[in-house]
Amino acid sequence: MRDLSVKHRSEACAVWANCLAPGLGFYYLGLRKQAWWCLFLAALPWFLILFVPWYHYPWLPLLALLLSLTVLLLSMWRARMATAQRSPMILQRQQSWPYYLVFSIISFSLILLWLCLLSMKSGLMPYQVPVNSMAGSIEKYDWLLITRQAPKPDSLKRGDVVLFIHPEHGEIDIQRIVGLPGERISVHGGGLFVDGHWQAEQYLDDLRNQRKLPEGIVETTVPAQAVFVLADNRDASRDSRYWGSLAIANIQSKLAYRLKHGPHDALELLRAYFGHSFTQ
């Protein structure tokens, strides 16, 4: 025979459990239908905006956020009222930690599903840097948002950080475009010159670029359908100074945003996904 335990339900737990997972507070009170409806209504606005041209309506993410917050606040208020009406109560079998955990896992799975769908729609994906060629501006093992597809040739510009197939060893490398097709590039004395004009490279770390390799003067004109790339960590990298211009066909993707491991990253992720451009 099942133990019909009569217990009080905590008002604070019922209210704040909804912040952990929308609807969890209702599950805590034995209101399973209300719990699933709350989760559905909180998630619905975010999935809906995936099926509309939100890049034409930048206010849609804000509207989705307001709708979700409204559902959350109403659920907290309703859970507070229901606690007073239902406590003390006979606990059901579903009012136990394994069921709470399953409900929470489903809630977080919806978040992961939404992020995957958003990544597919936006054309961006996360990427962890495996090399040290950009140390000083982008460190090894940093996380980036990069384009899922190779950029179009006419979208490339000086200063873009690109991922490409290295012409010497055939592995993926990441470096910065400093020269475009038709430009005359000179590298000497550690300085970069484009069509005879010295370039200020604020992204360089002088402590990592003291040896000014290679020795002598590197000078070339970038051919059509190619770019000239340099690593930011030039003392410890092999770039266009050694093997010449890089064929655009070798470029696999382009950096959209660098994650800085700070609390603002969540907002910046949404800004990047919803079509804003960033400077590196």
Stockholm file with secondary structure:
# STOCKHOLM 1.0

chainA/1-280         MRDLSVKHRSEACAVWANCLAPGLGFYYLGLRKQAWWCLFLAALPWFLILFVPWYHYPWLPLLALLLSLTVLLLSMWRARMATAQRSPMILQRQQSWPYYLVFSIISFSLILLWLCLLSMKSGLMPYQVPVNSMAGSIEKYDWLLITRQAPKPDSLKRGDVVLFIHPEHGEIDIQRIVGLPGERISVHGGGLFVDGHWQAEQYLDDLRNQRKLPEGIVETTVPAQAVFVLADNRDASRDSRYWGSLAIANIQSKLAYRLKHGPHDALELLRAYFGHSFTQ
#=GR chainA/1-280 SS CCCCCEECCCHHHHHHHHHHSTTHHHHHTTCHHHHHHHHHHHHHHHHHGGGSCGGGCTTHHHHHHHHHHHHHHHHHHHHHHHHHHHCSEECCTTSSHHHHHHHHHHHHHHHHHHHHHHHHHHTEEEEECCCSTTTTTSCTTCEEEEESSCCCGGGCCTTCEEEEECTTTCSEEEEEEEECTTCEEEEETTEEEETTEECCCTTCCGGGCCSCSSSSEEEEECCTTEEEEECSSGGGCCCHHHHCCEEGGGEEEEEEEECCSSTTHHHHHHHHHTTCCCCC
#=GC SS_cons         CCCCCEECCCHHHHHHHHHHSTTHHHHHTTCHHHHHHHHHHHHHHHHHGGGSCGGGCTTHHHHHHHHHHHHHHHHHHHHHHHHHHHCSEECCTTSSHHHHHHHHHHHHHHHHHHHHHHHHHHTEEEEECCCSTTTTTSCTTCEEEEESSCCCGGGCCTTCEEEEECTTTCSEEEEEEEECTTCEEEEETTEEEETTEECCCTTCCGGGCCSCSSSSEEEEECCTTEEEEECSSGGGCCCHHHHCCEEGGGEEEEEEEECCSSTTHHHHHHHHHTTCCCCC
//
